[in-house]
Amino acid sequence: MAIDWKWLDDLSPAAMQEMKVPMRKILADSVYYPASGIDGRPVQYLGKITNSFIYVDQSISIEELHEAFIKEGFKGYTLLGERKVQEVELTPKRPVWHDTPTEQDGDPQKYHKAGWEHVFANPYALWTVWERNKEYDYKHGPKRFSLLIICGDGVASFDALYYSHKCKPLALCIIAPGTGFGLNWTDFRQPGLILHRLVMNNPAGIPECILQERPFSDEKGCYWPEYSLDASHYPNLTLFCREEELPNYKNQRVSRLAKIASLYNDGAPLEDCVALVKLVVEFSYNYEDLGLHSSELYRDMMRLPSEVNFCRYFYDIGDPNKPEKG
């Protein structure tokens, strides 16, 4: 499914308060970040490929959240609007576990049984929308982005949100997941444990990539073996992608092309967008079959010479002076 972010660009603060929370639009091609804390780096780095972020953490109170995110905000962005989201709005039905925690996974009630309830904040969900300031352009990030923050368990929230709405995230963040002394009852890093099973068995599909911290040891590679392609490096973080094509890879391409088209509408140079299109599709595919033909970008790019260089504005891969491979 191609993601159309026009709904977000057209959203007004008043409508945000009155409308039904568009959970499927918020979840589709989002970045899911369990044990997020108040880490803004995924927004900074992955805002180039999506406009929606889901943060989940049990230890951040609503007061701490307002102090860290709402008051300080994100560089180059202004808070357009915020609203509290009720549990019944998050999931259409009362959520049920689609996988049962095993002894190896850990005990979800481990710290509650040990009398550590005081370290967990009272549950809440807050939906915020941020708008890019006029002095910044498309290279800084998307025109707008959605940030849904949930005070809850990272495993249970993934199950309840993505399974009930039949969606998948574009990316998953595994960054300082609180294993051991961080009061996380399971280990997000370990393949075969419950978060890995839920993510990989999601009927709607699996994420395209994982953003994780760089290992402190000499070990290299992603925590999860399905993601073997080292795609991009950021300060202390690495983005890993799946190397092989997935059964629904064509749909993923359509979604990515829609994002590139929106960047073009936001002022990105035509040559750069054409280069990005070349990174997403092989020329053996028909652009019309991939859903690009309806955009201004498609019509304008057809007027350009066929030899256009790669660029690094959004994906940080390749050499900007390296010509397209035949």
Secondary structure, DSSP 8 states (H G I E B T S, - for coil): ----THHHHT--HHHHHHS---HHHHHTT-EEEET-TT--HHHHHHTTT-SEEEEE-SS--HHHHIIIIIIT--TTEEEEEEEE--HHHH-SS----SS---TTT--TTHHHHTT-GGGS----EEEEEEEE-TT--GGGS-SEEEEEEE-S-HHHHHIIIIIHTT---SEEEESS--BSTT-BSS-TTSTTSHHHHHHHT-TT---SEEEEE--SSS--S-SSTT--EEEEEETTEEEEE-SS--TTHHHHHHHHHHHHHHHHHTT--HHHHHHHHHHHS-TTS-TTTTT-TTSHHHHHHTTS-S------TTT--S-TTS----
